[in-house]
Amino acid sequence: MNNLQLGIPSILHERVREELLKRITTGTYLPGDSIPSTAALCEEFGVSPITIKRALRDLRVSGELVAVAGKGTFVKRKRRFVLALDAGISTWRGASIRLLSVTREKISEPTMEIFNPPAKAMLCVRKMIFFADEVTVMYDATYLSSDVESDIVDEFGERLIADALQRHGIDIVNTSHLVDAAPAAGQAAELFSVPNGYPMLRRFYKVETAKPTITVFGVVQSPFDRLACSINIQSGSYPKRK
């Protein structure tokens, strides 16, 4: 390969990035493969470590690479799952859940205001949801009234919403969703091993039940290339022409 120092310095990292991307798309580097070290790439391309790091950063942000602390940088295994948005927020077959924490806090996310959540502190159950071959698909923060019975709270740490409510004979009467995108930050970025600023799909929800004391609020986050949402609207839901 030609020494990239012959190019314009301000775009050196772009040239390195495009060459690495070409290797990924043509199969020179396969999903799961480790990218050569920064030192090796510096020697190959004839550029500084800063240039290599900028190129690798761009490829992480675009979803081509993932950095694993203490192990290196790898070609990302791309697999997107589809979640159907229905009234019950149904369970995926084969899904597994790992409880992260249960805390008492107020809902502080401004986007959640569309659902008019309580101003008082609620119980927040945070969990990771895995699917298939232990692929981390979703980071979920579920908010419940702080006076909900402890055994119900335990269920939310072990199951998805519809299952947890069903096991206690609590019917869902209405479900609202809001889907948007935002940069990754904090715990979600860390758990998915993506850099801060990586595009994340967010699904905010409000679940109203037949039990007046139990209304569930929450937000699910997932990398944009990991999860998609679908919705099916029956023809009878459309207004008829007069």
Helices and strands as residue ranges (DSSP letters): G 4-6, G 9-11, H 12-25, H 38-45, H 49-61, E 65-68, E 72-75, E 81-84, E 96-105, G 110-115, E 122-131, E 135-144, H 150-158, H 161-166, E 172-183, H 186-192, E 199-209, E 215-223, E 227-230, G 235-237
